[in-house]
Amino acid sequence: MKHASTLLHIGLIVLALVLLSNSSYAESELPSEVTALFQNAFPTHTMILSDQCGFTAAAVMSDGSTQVLCLAEEKNGEWELVVSNPAALRQDTPISSLLLDTDETLFWSYGTYGSETETFCAARSGGQWRVMNWLSSENYNNGNISEYHLTYQEGRLHYSKYFCDENENILSISNYEPVPAAWLDEWMPLNAFDDTCFPKPNTTYTHSWLSDEATALAALELFPGDTYLGGCAGSEQLQFFLQRPNGERVIASCRFEEKGGWKLTISTPLPEGTTYGLENFSSSLVIGDLLVGISPVDDTTCGVTFIYNTADNCSGECMFNLGKNWITSDVPNGYGNCFGDHPWGDITVIDWNSLPHSFEEALLRLDTSDWAVVNNPNPADRLHLRVKADRSAKSLGKYYNGTPVRILETKGDWVHVDVFGVTGWMMKEYLVFGTAGHAVEAAFPSRLPIGSKADHFVYAKPETDHPIANYQDTQHGLLVLAVVGDDWYHVWFPEENLTGYVLQSDWWEGNG
């Protein structure tokens, strides 16, 4: 998930482009001197589309087999041809529209498959016309719209998916990790732009939205001394399978931070014979009979997130999921997770030869000595987390059965605990310790976002300042760990590796 301000910024750009791409633009009659300028440059071509805004004019010239994109600017009372590039346009697909939104912004579109439209945007920057954006939109029979948006900015590619209703209200957002793309810079000036070189996203179901050729170039930019063997561009990370100059193979997880730049997490050397990708598990490590998934487990750490033993003689649960401090043989929905510490949550220190081959084997390696689980005798009750070891102290929230807590200190009848980063005191008699916590049935209620609200922010504290995420950008639901005061829930997104606070008024129980 991305910061709310980033979502808003990208969302406004996308909506502006959707309005443009879904419009039809009639040909504008150009001044005679501009028409003559274009015609003299391409005497065998006919002007099939044109537009003018202020001191800029644009046209598409065609001879029936070749389309040429042309731009002219008026300088000191004289019109000058500044762009004439056939490579900027597809030669097998007619242009459906051309628009100069301002005299510094140009859009051109292809109506590819009836309900689908692709739109490019170029803008004048620093005295030069450069391609900035690509947008693909698809309209469905019920009026809903899917949008795929790619922006080139400051040497990086930013990719987002939007799903909107018939009134262009955003229903869901997926923002992907940026991709280093300084290798694109030479192709982005409009005079040099080549449509066939632009890395248009793969919008069908795939482990990576970016082509393998473009992924290899991104890896070369971040790891110039290594050999690229495979990789993927996903929503949480860029992942590269690399061979180092000494012959060792590693897996690298890469994420971009606005303040700190690229954060590169590189694994310990992988076992000899490790490969990358197998059939549907195309972004997994293949280590012997094991398929191993690698993903971020929190803001700073990358670890093993699933293991699948493909051996025919595998006994027990052969596929299971892992988080930073938990494992489960089911989907990680929070109800069946077994909490504790394990040695596979950080790829920078992991011993790959220690990977478990079944859920039962992993469970034996789970260290629960510093863990407890909330266990009220009445599952409908909730346990207070208090600021002091005193029943009259302020409550930081009332927690449901199944809430895991890390033990910091025991003091008489009280236990100092950490609940997903929030510390306080709980009464010892309402906790169970160690492996006994695996048997506690979780009582977390689930909640659905109220559809009439545009945003459902997640906050670091029960205060409406500095949201850390927007629920529109999540792939899965949330669970309520605790009720905090009259207005807040302390929540957990199991598959998003995220906890925080949400306003109760933004959520409801659903229809049952």
Secondary structure, DSSP 8 states (H G I E B T S, - for coil): ---HHHHHHHHHHHHHHHHHHTS--------HHHHHHHHHHSTT-EEEEEEEETTEEEEEEE-SS-EEEEEEEEETTEEEEEEEEGGGS-SSS---EEEEEETTEEEEEEE-SSSEEEEEEEEEETTEEEEEEEEEEEE-TTS-EEEEEEEEETTEEEEEEEEE-TT--EEEEEE---EE-GGGGGG-BTTT--TTTS-----SS-S-SS-HHHHHHHHHHH-TTSEEEEEEE-SS-EEEEEE-TTS-EEEEEEEEETTTEEEEEE-S---TT-EEEETTEEEEEEETTEEEEEEESSSS-EEEEEEEE--TT--S--EEEE-SSEEESS-S-SSS-EESB-TTS-TTT--GGG--SSHHHHHHT-B-TTEEEE--SSTT--EEEESSSSTTS-EEEEE-TT-EEEEEEEETTEEEEEETTEEEEEEGGGEEEGGGGGG------EEEE-TT-S--EEESSSSSSSEEEEGGG-SS-EEEEEEETTTEEEEEEGGGTEEEEEEGGGEE----
